[in-house]
Amino acid sequence: MLRSAWKNFWILCLVFGGISCRESISPDSVEIYDGPINEATDILLVQSDSAVLRSEIRASKQLEFKNGDLHFPEGIEIKFFTVQGVLETTMRADRGFFIKDENLYRGEGNVQIQNLIKDQRLQTEEIFWNQAQKKIYTDKFVTIQEKQTLFNGTGMEADDSFSIFQLKEVRDSRTLLPGEGL
């Protein structure tokens, strides 16, 4: 019986010794996953004030990250409504991002903004929307069509309805010919 106990002891030593002899892994070589933690499709986010629709965000796909940031890789569309609930402005971009720490939306790619009431259009490659300040802005090249006039420049600030805007560096402006426009 003593012989059997020693035999079992040596077998256990071999088993545990084999398990403990694996290759050690450096903590620096382990990659931490920083990809999306949640994915949603056909997104519709609605913001209202006193039961009146103020803005609407639509996206085909939304990726949520651990830090609260959101990515809209298939595009984003934002609609702004007047205090009477009338659709005033639309904003579209090929890709969208929400940066939670700054409470800031960013659109990139083919960005199109249109104020339906004032007949204004904007085209650029990147735009930012600060919800708290109710402001949209960019430092990129922009083309703005206001009725029959076309403005080109670099950098722009506007209210989030795009009814009042300011071009920072105007390059040129001209009257549109019949059939021209954004």
Sequence and secondary structure as in RCSB ss.txt:
>XXXX:A:sequence
MLRSAWKNFWILCLVFGGISCRESISPDSVEIYDGPINEATDILLVQSDSAVLRSEIRASKQLEFKNGDLHFPEG
IEIKFFTVQGVLETTMRADRGFFIKDENLYRGEGNVQIQNLIKDQRLQTEEIFWNQAQKKIYTDKFVTIQEKQTL
FNGTGMEADDSFSIFQLKEVRDSRTLLPGEGL
>XXXX:A:secstr
 HHHHHHHHHHHHHHHHHHHTS    GGGS    S SEEEEEEEEEEEETTEEEEEEEEEEEEE TTS EEETT 
EEEEEE TTS EEEEEEESEEEEEGGGTEEEEEEEEEEEETTTTEEEEEEEEEEETTTTEEEEEEEEEEEETTEE
EEEEEEEEETTSSSEEEEEEEEEEE  TT   
